[in-house]
């Protein structure tokens, strides 16, 4: 009797992340900053008094009345209802710089008298009462929820673009001409730090993971890091050529950078390596944030809002000692499902060449990679998500689909998934039951 054994093991191929442009954005203004107070409620601020709010995790946005006629550069919320925004605008008649505050989740915004016409670019609060805004050569501090502001001069004529505090005592501010300042006494005094960059770069954003590990991004692709609380900064340039405008992290390892000309970079190892992701835009991206572990949003010029959804939890390839004889698409499992399900398809070990090649070749079959596309559709035939669209070698693949991470809300009902590979195409039905 002939005996054989089958060996199967799994290789995790990748995590699919899709950036897609949000439609029906209610403004075409440049968008400068984005933040979320929880996984559903978020805010975007931008030029010409623009404030947008979402209550569904960033899928739809509505305009709010800011009550001013300025460019709004930065926002910060200390609770679900209380928030602050830093604004500034220059015209030929006079400078118009101001701060605004909401106490009702953005339903109304009121002007705060800061006592200055400085150019406010960044706002950051360390607790419910104490916060900071940055301008030209000065930081302003409040200890009474913005009712009054005290200047904390910095002896250098630079515009400061980003503030970040790691706790109520230690904080950092960065700006033009490689400028970095640090406070170790709650913002009362600020002292310069050497950046390690010797060209006239502007630093646009600073972020810290804990007390010691920090990151700064700036113009000309500059990226510097510290592992000792800023005592020394290291040039960690990773090949970016465009200006980098914002950096943020979800946790110690996973982070994003957004930059000019639509560049987005992602790290999964605390900034040691960065991978470019396709944003499908060439417009400048000014701010980026995580909504949750499955969604990130970037905003930029001309009303650009990009959503990244990790709609595929994993793509696993099963390797077997037995050859695969034909294409196949299996029924998803579980079915019905909520919110995740697995879809399995197979690519045969020997694939027929395409028709033109086959007519001119005596080789009927050969082992080769094929382009595979796996797409989810609703019952009307509208495309919901593309799970796979790339060259893959022969094998059996298992794709885990997360319905909660699609770039728009999908409801309970019947959906279809289609796999297309070489001359093979097959569709099956699945049911989402919430």
C-alpha positions as CSV (number, residue, x, y, z in Angstrom):
1,X,0.0,0.0,0.0
2,X,1.3,3.4,-1.0
3,X,1.6,5.7,2.0
4,X,2.2,9.4,2.0
5,X,2.1,12.2,4.5
6,X,0.9,15.7,4.1
7,X,2.7,18.6,5.8
8,X,0.8,21.8,6.2
9,X,2.1,25.0,7.7
10,X,1.1,28.6,7.6
11,X,3.1,31.7,6.6
12,X,1.6,35.0,7.5
13,X,2.0,37.1,4.4
14,X,1.0,40.6,5.2
15,X,-1.4,43.0,6.9
16,X,-3.4,44.9,4.2
17,X,-3.9,48.6,4.8
18,X,-6.0,50.6,2.4
19,X,-5.9,54.4,2.2
20,X,-9.0,55.8,0.5
21,X,-10.2,59.4,0.0
22,X,-13.3,60.3,1.8
23,X,-16.1,61.6,-0.4
24,X,-18.6,64.3,0.4
25,X,-16.2,66.3,2.5
26,X,-18.0,69.6,3.3
27,X,-15.1,71.9,2.6
28,X,-12.3,72.4,0.2
29,X,-10.1,74.3,2.6
30,X,-6.7,73.2,3.7
31,X,-7.0,71.0,6.8
32,X,-4.3,71.4,9.4
33,X,-4.9,69.2,12.4
34,X,-7.0,66.2,13.4
35,X,-7.7,64.6,16.8
36,X,-10.1,62.2,18.4
37,X,-11.5,62.4,21.9
38,X,-12.7,58.7,21.7
39,X,-13.1,56.1,19.0
40,X,-16.2,57.8,17.6
41,X,-15.9,61.6,18.2
42,X,-13.2,63.6,16.4
43,X,-12.4,67.1,15.1
44,X,-10.5,68.6,12.2
45,X,-9.4,72.2,12.0
46,X,-8.3,74.1,9.0
47,X,-8.0,77.4,7.0
48,X,-10.6,80.1,6.9
49,X,-12.2,79.2,10.2
50,X,-12.9,75.5,9.3
51,X,-13.9,73.1,12.1
52,X,-15.3,69.7,11.2
53,X,-16.7,67.1,13.7
54,X,-17.4,63.4,13.3
55,X,-19.5,61.2,15.6
56,X,-19.0,58.0,13.7
57,X,-15.3,57.3,13.8
58,X,-14.4,59.6,10.9
59,X,-16.7,58.2,8.3
60,X,-18.8,61.4,7.9
61,X,-17.9,65.0,8.9
62,X,-20.0,68.1,9.6
63,X,-19.0,71.7,9.7
64,X,-19.1,73.6,12.9
65,X,-19.3,77.4,13.4
66,X,-16.0,78.5,14.8
67,X,-17.2,82.1,15.3
68,X,-14.0,83.6,13.8
69,X,-12.5,84.4,10.4
70,X,-9.0,83.0,10.9
71,X,-6.9,80.0,9.8
72,X,-7.1,77.4,12.6
73,X,-3.8,75.5,13.0
74,X,-4.2,73.2,16.0
75,X,-6.7,71.9,18.5
76,X,-6.7,70.0,21.8
77,X,-9.5,68.6,23.9
78,X,-9.1,68.0,27.7
79,X,-12.4,66.1,27.8
80,X,-15.3,65.1,25.5
81,X,-16.8,68.5,25.8
82,X,-14.0,71.0,26.5
83,X,-11.6,71.9,23.7
84,X,-9.2,74.6,22.6
85,X,-8.0,75.7,19.1
86,X,-5.1,77.9,18.1
87,X,-5.7,80.2,15.2
88,X,-3.9,82.9,13.1
89,X,-4.3,84.8,9.9
90,X,-2.3,87.5,8.2
91,X,-3.7,90.1,5.8
92,X,-2.6,93.4,4.4
93,X,-4.4,95.4,7.1
94,X,-3.5,93.7,10.4
95,X,-2.6,90.5,12.1
96,X,-5.5,88.5,13.4
97,X,-4.4,85.8,15.9
98,X,-6.6,84.3,18.4
99,X,-7.6,81.4,20.6
100,X,-11.1,79.8,20.8
101,X,-12.6,77.4,23.3
102,X,-15.7,75.2,23.4
103,X,-17.3,73.7,26.5
104,X,-20.1,71.8,24.7
105,X,-18.3,69.5,22.3
106,X,-17.9,72.1,19.6
107,X,-21.6,73.2,19.3
108,X,-20.3,76.7,20.0
109,X,-16.9,78.2,20.1
110,X,-15.9,81.4,22.0
111,X,-12.9,83.7,21.6
112,X,-10.3,83.6,24.4
113,X,-8.4,86.9,25.1
114,X,-4.8,85.9,25.2
115,X,-3.5,89.4,25.5
116,X,-1.3,89.1,22.4
117,X,-1.4,89.1,18.6
118,X,1.2,86.4,18.4
119,X,1.0,83.7,15.7
120,X,-0.4,80.7,17.4
121,X,0.5,77.4,15.8
122,X,0.2,74.7,18.4
123,X,-1.9,74.1,21.6
124,X,-1.3,71.4,24.3
125,X,-2.8,70.9,27.7
126,X,-1.2,68.8,30.5
127,X,-4.3,68.7,32.6
128,X,-7.8,70.2,32.7
129,X,-6.5,73.6,33.8
130,X,-2.9,74.0,32.6
131,X,-2.0,74.4,28.9
132,X,0.3,76.0,26.4
133,X,0.2,77.7,23.0
134,X,3.2,78.4,20.9
135,X,3.9,81.5,18.7
136,X,6.9,83.4,17.5
137,X,9.7,83.4,20.1
138,X,7.2,82.9,22.9
139,X,5.2,80.2,24.6
140,X,2.0,81.3,26.5
141,X,0.9,79.3,29.6
142,X,-2.5,79.2,31.3
143,X,-3.3,77.6,34.7
144,X,-7.0,78.6,34.8
145,X,-8.6,76.8,31.8
146,X,-7.6,79.6,29.4
147,X,-9.0,82.5,31.3
148,X,-5.6,84.2,31.4
149,X,-2.3,83.6,29.6
150,X,1.3,84.3,30.8
151,X,4.1,84.6,28.3
152,X,7.2,82.4,28.7
153,X,9.7,84.1,26.4
154,X,12.3,82.0,24.6
155,X,15.4,84.1,23.6
156,X,15.4,83.2,19.9
157,X,13.3,84.6,17.1
158,X,11.8,81.5,15.8
159,X,8.3,80.3,14.9
160,X,7.3,77.2,17.0
161,X,5.1,74.7,15.3
162,X,4.6,71.8,17.8
163,X,4.4,71.3,21.6
164,X,4.4,68.0,23.4
165,X,4.5,67.2,27.1
166,X,5.4,63.7,28.4
167,X,3.9,64.6,31.8
168,X,3.0,67.8,33.7
169,X,6.7,68.7,34.3
170,X,8.6,67.8,31.2
171,X,7.8,69.1,27.7
172,X,9.3,69.9,24.3
173,X,8.7,72.6,21.7
174,X,10.1,72.6,18.1
175,X,10.2,75.0,15.3
176,X,12.2,76.8,12.6
177,X,15.9,76.5,11.9
178,X,16.3,73.1,13.8
179,X,15.0,74.6,17.0
180,X,14.3,72.3,20.0
181,X,13.6,73.5,23.5
182,X,12.8,71.5,26.6
183,X,11.3,72.4,30.0
184,X,11.8,70.4,33.2
185,X,9.8,72.6,35.5
186,X,6.3,72.6,34.1
187,X,6.9,75.2,31.4
188,X,8.3,78.0,33.5
189,X,11.7,77.9,31.9
190,X,12.8,76.5,28.6
191,X,16.3,75.4,27.5
192,X,17.7,74.7,24.0
193,X,18.8,71.2,22.9
194,X,21.1,70.3,20.0
195,X,19.3,68.7,17.1
196,X,22.3,67.1,15.4
197,X,21.1,68.6,12.1
198,X,23.4,71.1,10.5
199,X,21.2,72.5,7.8
200,X,18.4,75.0,8.1
201,X,15.5,72.5,8.5
202,X,12.2,73.5,10.1
203,X,10.9,71.0,12.6
204,X,7.2,70.5,12.2
205,X,6.1,67.9,14.8
206,X,7.4,66.3,18.0
207,X,6.1,63.2,19.7
208,X,7.3,61.1,22.7
209,X,6.6,57.5,23.7
210,X,7.3,57.7,27.4
211,X,9.9,59.8,29.1
212,X,12.9,59.0,27.0
213,X,12.0,57.9,23.5
214,X,11.2,60.9,21.2
215,X,10.8,61.7,17.5
216,X,10.9,64.9,15.5
217,X,10.0,65.3,11.8
218,X,10.6,68.3,9.6
219,X,11.3,69.7,6.1
220,X,13.5,67.9,3.6
221,X,12.6,64.5,5.0
222,X,14.4,65.2,8.3
223,X,13.8,62.7,11.0
224,X,15.6,62.7,14.4
225,X,15.2,60.5,17.4
226,X,16.3,60.4,21.1
227,X,16.4,57.6,23.6
228,X,17.5,59.7,26.6
229,X,14.9,62.4,26.9
230,X,16.5,64.7,24.5
231,X,20.0,64.9,26.0
232,X,21.2,63.8,22.6
233,X,19.3,63.6,19.3
234,X,20.3,61.3,16.4
235,X,19.8,61.9,12.7
236,X,17.7,58.9,11.8
237,X,17.0,59.8,8.2
238,X,15.3,56.9,6.4
239,X,15.2,58.1,2.8
240,X,12.2,60.5,2.8
241,X,12.7,63.4,0.3
242,X,9.6,65.4,0.9
243,X,8.8,67.6,3.9
244,X,7.4,65.6,6.9
245,X,4.6,67.4,8.7
246,X,3.3,65.2,11.5
247,X,4.2,62.1,13.5
248,X,2.0,60.0,15.8
249,X,2.0,56.6,17.5
250,X,-0.7,54.2,18.6
251,X,1.6,52.4,21.0
252,X,5.3,51.9,21.6
253,X,5.8,50.2,18.2
254,X,3.1,51.3,15.7
255,X,3.4,54.8,14.2
256,X,2.7,57.0,11.2
257,X,4.3,60.0,9.5
258,X,2.4,62.3,7.1
259,X,4.2,64.6,4.7
260,X,4.1,66.7,1.6
261,X,3.0,65.4,-1.8
262,X,0.8,62.7,-0.2
263,X,3.7,60.8,1.5
264,X,2.7,58.5,4.3
265,X,5.1,56.2,6.2
266,X,4.4,53.5,8.8
267,X,6.6,51.8,11.4
268,X,5.9,48.6,13.3
269,X,9.1,48.6,15.3
270,X,9.2,51.9,17.2
271,X,10.7,53.9,14.3
272,X,13.6,51.8,13.5
273,X,12.2,51.1,10.0
274,X,9.6,53.0,8.0
275,X,7.6,51.7,5.0
276,X,5.9,54.0,2.5
277,X,2.2,53.4,2.0
278,X,0.3,54.4,-1.0
279,X,-2.0,57.4,-0.2
280,X,-3.3,57.8,-3.7
281,X,-2.9,61.6,-3.5
282,X,-0.2,64.1,-4.4
283,X,-1.6,66.8,-2.1
284,X,0.3,67.8,1.1
285,X,-0.8,65.9,4.2
286,X,-0.6,68.1,7.3
287,X,-1.8,65.8,10.2
288,X,-2.4,62.2,10.9
289,X,-3.9,60.3,13.9
290,X,-5.0,56.9,15.0
291,X,-8.8,56.5,15.6
292,X,-8.3,53.0,17.0
293,X,-6.1,50.0,16.3
294,X,-7.9,49.4,13.0
295,X,-8.2,52.9,11.6
296,X,-6.1,55.9,11.0
297,X,-7.0,59.2,9.3
298,X,-4.8,61.8,7.5
299,X,-5.9,65.3,6.5
300,X,-4.3,67.8,4.2
301,X,-4.7,70.5,1.6
302,X,-7.9,71.2,-0.5
303,X,-10.2,69.3,2.0
304,X,-8.3,66.0,1.8
305,X,-9.4,63.4,4.3
306,X,-7.8,59.9,3.9
307,X,-9.0,56.9,5.8
308,X,-6.8,53.8,6.4
309,X,-8.7,50.6,7.3
310,X,-6.9,47.4,8.3
311,X,-9.9,45.5,6.7
312,X,-7.8,42.4,6.4
313,X,-6.6,41.1,9.8
314,X,-4.2,38.6,8.1
315,X,-3.5,36.7,4.9
316,X,-2.1,33.3,5.6
317,X,-0.6,31.0,3.0
318,X,-0.8,27.2,3.6
319,X,1.9,25.1,2.1
320,X,1.3,21.4,1.5
321,X,3.4,18.6,0.2
322,X,0.5,17.7,-2.1
323,X,0.2,19.7,-5.3
324,X,-2.9,21.8,-5.8
325,X,-4.6,20.8,-9.0
326,X,-7.1,23.6,-9.6
327,X,-8.3,27.0,-8.6
328,X,-10.9,27.1,-5.8
329,X,-12.9,29.5,-3.7
330,X,-14.3,28.1,-0.5
331,X,-17.3,29.2,1.5
332,X,-16.4,31.8,4.2
333,X,-16.4,30.6,7.8
334,X,-18.2,31.4,10.0
335,X,-21.2,32.3,8.0
336,X,-23.3,34.2,9.1
337,X,-20.6,36.3,10.8
338,X,-20.0,39.3,13.0
339,X,-17.7,41.1,12.7
340,X,-14.9,38.9,11.2
341,X,-14.9,35.9,8.9
342,X,-12.3,33.9,7.0
343,X,-12.2,33.4,3.2
344,X,-10.1,30.6,1.7
345,X,-8.9,30.3,-2.0
346,X,-6.4,28.1,-3.8
347,X,-4.0,28.7,-6.7
348,X,-2.9,25.5,-8.5
349,X,0.7,24.4,-8.6
350,X,0.8,24.5,-12.4
351,X,-1.0,27.4,-14.0
352,X,-2.0,27.7,-17.7
353,X,-0.2,30.5,-19.5
354,X,-2.4,33.3,-20.8
355,X,-4.0,32.7,-24.1
356,X,-1.6,34.7,-26.3
357,X,1.5,33.0,-24.7
358,X,-0.2,29.6,-25.0
359,X,-0.8,29.9,-28.7
360,X,2.9,30.6,-29.3
361,X,4.3,28.2,-26.9
362,X,4.8,24.4,-26.8
363,X,4.8,24.6,-23.0
364,X,1.2,24.1,-21.9
365,X,1.7,24.8,-18.3
366,X,4.3,26.1,-15.9
367,X,4.6,27.2,-12.3
368,X,4.3,30.9,-12.0
369,X,2.8,33.7,-9.8
370,X,-0.6,35.0,-10.8
371,X,-2.4,38.2,-10.1
372,X,-5.1,37.6,-7.6
373,X,-8.0,39.9,-6.7
374,X,-10.5,39.3,-3.9
375,X,-13.3,41.8,-3.6
376,X,-16.3,42.3,-1.4
377,X,-19.6,43.6,-2.9
378,X,-22.9,44.5,-1.5
379,X,-26.2,43.1,-2.9
380,X,-26.4,46.0,-5.4
381,X,-23.0,45.2,-6.8
382,X,-21.2,48.2,-5.2
383,X,-17.6,47.4,-4.2
384,X,-17.2,47.4,-0.4
385,X,-13.6,46.5,-0.1
386,X,-10.6,45.0,-2.0
387,X,-9.0,42.4,0.3
388,X,-6.3,41.1,-2.1
389,X,-4.9,42.6,-5.3
390,X,-1.4,41.4,-6.0
391,X,0.8,38.7,-7.5
392,X,0.8,35.5,-5.5
393,X,2.6,32.1,-5.9
394,X,0.7,28.8,-5.9
395,X,-0.8,27.8,-2.6
396,X,-3.9,27.9,-0.5
397,X,-4.6,31.3,1.2
398,X,-6.8,32.2,4.1
399,X,-7.9,35.8,4.4
400,X,-9.6,37.2,7.6
401,X,-12.0,40.0,6.8
402,X,-12.9,42.5,9.5
403,X,-16.3,44.2,8.6
404,X,-15.9,46.9,11.3
405,X,-12.9,48.4,9.6
406,X,-14.4,49.1,6.2
407,X,-14.2,52.8,5.2
408,X,-17.9,53.2,5.6
409,X,-20.5,51.6,7.9
410,X,-22.0,48.4,6.5
411,X,-25.2,47.0,7.9
412,X,-26.5,43.5,8.4
413,X,-27.4,41.8,5.1
414,X,-26.2,39.7,2.2
415,X,-22.8,40.4,0.6
416,X,-20.8,38.7,-2.1
417,X,-17.1,38.0,-2.4
418,X,-15.4,37.3,-5.8
419,X,-11.9,36.0,-6.4
420,X,-10.4,36.5,-9.9
421,X,-7.1,34.9,-10.8
422,X,-5.8,34.2,-14.3
423,X,-8.8,32.7,-16.2
424,X,-10.6,31.8,-13.0
425,X,-13.4,33.8,-11.4
426,X,-15.8,32.7,-8.8
427,X,-18.3,34.4,-6.5
428,X,-19.9,33.2,-3.2
429,X,-22.5,34.7,-0.9
430,X,-22.0,35.6,2.8
431,X,-24.2,37.0,5.5
432,X,-23.3,39.7,8.0
433,X,-25.6,39.5,11.0
434,X,-25.0,42.1,13.7
